[in-house]
Amino acid sequence: MLTLQLGKQPGELKTILCLGAHCDDIEIGCGGTLLRLLAANPELQVHWIVFSSNPIRAREARASADRFLAGTSVRNVVIQNFRNGYFPYVAADIKDYFESLKKI
């Protein structure tokens, strides 16, 4: 198995930004890696952002994020409501949101 070290020294990694287009994309796409990084770096600050959801899936997404991030001291879970399937048509709004993420 290949190993992955982010940062030069253990504990050097401070913040992770997780982006998912839809609910459960983060868990499916990088859930195992995220859990491993959190186990090795429990002091990590995690920003978990989902771009498209409906009210039912938003509750599921928050519950899933809470389970994944249970051991973290600082976490920020955001569920946006960009219209699913229309991302190309609201690209400017999504780009503006991405730009706002530079401040976190």
N, C-alpha and C positions, 0 to 999 in steps of 0.2 A: 504494500500500500504506500502511496505517496503521502508525504506530510506537507502541511502548509503552515508557514509561520508568517504572520503579518506583523510588521514591526521588527526592529533589530533586536530588541531585548524583550523577554517576557514582561507583560504588564505595560508595554509601550503603546499598544493599541488602546485608544480611549473612546472612540465613537464609531458606531455603525449606523448607516442609513440603509434601510430596507424599503424597496419600492416594489409595489405590485399593482398591475393594471386592474386586477379583479381580486375579490376575496379568495383566499387560499393560495394565491400565486406565490406569495412569499414562502409559505410552509412547504409547498410542493417544489418550488425552485431551489430553495437553499436552506430548508428547515434543518437538515442534519448538520450542515456546516455551521449554521447559526448556533445550534445547541452545543456543538463542540467548542466554538469560540467563547460562548458564555460560560461554559464549564471551566475553561482555562483562564478566563478573564471576568470574574463576577462583578467587577467594578465598572464594566463597560456601560456607556450611555447609548441607548438604542432609540432610534427614531424609526417607527414602523408606519409606513404610509401606503394606503390603498386608494387608488384613483376612482374606482367605479363600484357602486354598490346600490342595493335597495335596503329598506329598513330591516327586513328579516336577516338578510345576509350580513348587514353591518353588525347586528348583535352577535352573530356567529363569529365574525371576524374579530371583534373585540374580545370575545371569550377565548378564542384561539390564541390571539396575541398575548392575553394575560397568562395563559398556560405556558407558552413558549418563554415569556419574559419573567416568570415568577421569581427567579433568583437575582434579577437585576435591581440595582438601587435607583437608577434613573431611566425612565422610559417615557416615550411620547408616542401615543397611538393616535393616528389621524385617519379617518375614513372619509374620503371625498365623495362627491356625488356627480362626477362628470358622467355624461350619458354613455352607457355601454354601447359599443358599436358605432359611435359617432366621433371617436377621437380625431380622425382626420379633419373633421369639420369644426372642431373646437380646439384645434392645434394651438392657436394663439393664446387661448385661456390656459391650456395645459402648460405651455411654455412659460407664461407669466407665473404660474404656480411653481414650476421648477426653479425659476429665478429667485422666488421668495425663499426657497430652501437653502440658498447660500448663507442665509442669516442664522441658521440653526447650528 
